[in-house]
Amino acid sequence: MSEAEYTKITYTLTMAFATMLAAVNPGMTFCYVSGAGTDSTEHGRIMWARVKGKTENDLQKLPFKQVCNFRVGVLQATKGLKNTLTMYKYLAWLIPVLRVVMPNSLSTQRELGLAMINVTLRGYSGHVLEVRDIKAMGEEVPAV
């Protein structure tokens, strides 16, 4: 995908949606699923990382109560999920290996979802959650 196409899908679409939400409800927490290795300087040589970095940076400028950028790495699919990429089904055997070799690069969809709920309900001290932060915030079940 060209940088222009990737920017349109990743940056332009996200910013249009977020800008509209900020205008309607600036008191909300906005959760953005970014990626491990995102480049906040916006000047690195990896295109997707620059675009994600610009997206994260510009989201921070919107008048939300809080913006949390979830920098997922390898995301383990939830068992029984119907809308999972077929590729993930064939690569599932790698998950136990990755847990041992790269434990801070892998989280589950459940951990990500619970982390999003928890930062929305309880807040978070920063604006970037790396995989280890996602896992920590995703351990607690939110009290409703």
N, C-alpha and C positions, 0 to 999 in steps of 0.2 A: 504494500500500500504506500502511496506517495505521502510525503509529509503534509501536503495540502489536504489530502483526503483524510488522513489520520487526525489532523488538527480540526477539521470540520466535525468529525464524529466525536472526538474526545474533548476538545476544548469548546468549540462554538456551541454545540448542542448543550453541554453541561452548563456553560455560563448563561445561556438564554433561559434555561429551566431554573437555575439557581437565582438569577436576577428577578425573575417573575415571583418565585417563592419569597424572596427577601422583601419584596414590595408588599406582598400580601400578609406575611407573618414574620417580621424581623426578630421576634422572640423565640424562634425555633432553633434547634440544633440541626445543622446540615451535615450528613454523613456522606463522604465521597470515597468510593472504592478506587484507590490508586494502585500502586504496585511497588514491590520491593525494588530498590535501585533507582527510584524516582530522583531526578536531578533538580533540586530547588534553586540552583544557580541559573538554570535555563540556558547554560552555555556549554554543556557537555557534548560529546560527539555522538551519543546514542539518541536518535531522533525521538523515539517514544518516551524516553525518560525526560527529555527537555519539555515536550508537550505536556506530559503529566505534571512536571514541576511548575510550569506556567499556570496550569489549571489550578493546582493547589494554592499557589501564591495569589492568584486573582480571586479565588473563592474567599480567602482570608480578608480581602478588602470589602466584601459585601457586609451589610449591617445585620448579620445574624447574631444571635446570642452567642453561638459557638459554631465553629466549623471543625470537624474532625476528619482527617485524611487517613484512611485505613490502607496501609501499604502491605497488601497481601503478597505472599510469595507463592509457594505451592499450596493450592487450596484443595483439600480432600473433600470429595463429594459426599454428601449425606446418603447413607444407604437407603434405597427405595425411591430416591428422587427421580421423577419422570423426565425432567428437562435437563439432563446432563449430557454433555458432549460424548459421543461414542468413544472418542479417543481416551477419555478418562477411564472408561470401563476396561480398556485394554492395558492401560498403564497402572491400574490399581495395585498390581503385585509389587510395584516399586515403593509404595507408601511405607511399609515396615522398614525398608532399607533406608529411605530418606529420614525417617524418624530417628534412626541411630546416627547416621552420617551427618545430617544437617537439621538438627532438632529446631533451630530457630528460623527455619525457612518454611516450615509447614504448619498450617493450622487447618481446622475443619470449618465447614460452612456453619455448623452449629456454633462454634466459638466466635466466628465473625458476627453472626446474627445476635448472639447474646451480648457481645462487646458493644455492638451498635445500640442495643436497647439500654445497656448499662450507662454508656456515656450520655445518652439522651436523658435518662432519668436522674443520674447522679452527677453529671458533668465530668470533665477530665482536665487535668492540669496543663496539658499541652494541646497541640493541634495536629500532631503526627503520631500515629500508632504503628509501630513496626510489628512484625509477627509476634515477638515475645510479649509486647504490650497487648496485642489482640488476644493472645492466649490467656494472659492474666485477667483481662477484663471479661473474657468469655467464660471464666470458670464459675463465677458467681451467678446464681439464678436471681434475677431481679425480684425484689419484693414489691408487689403491686397493691 
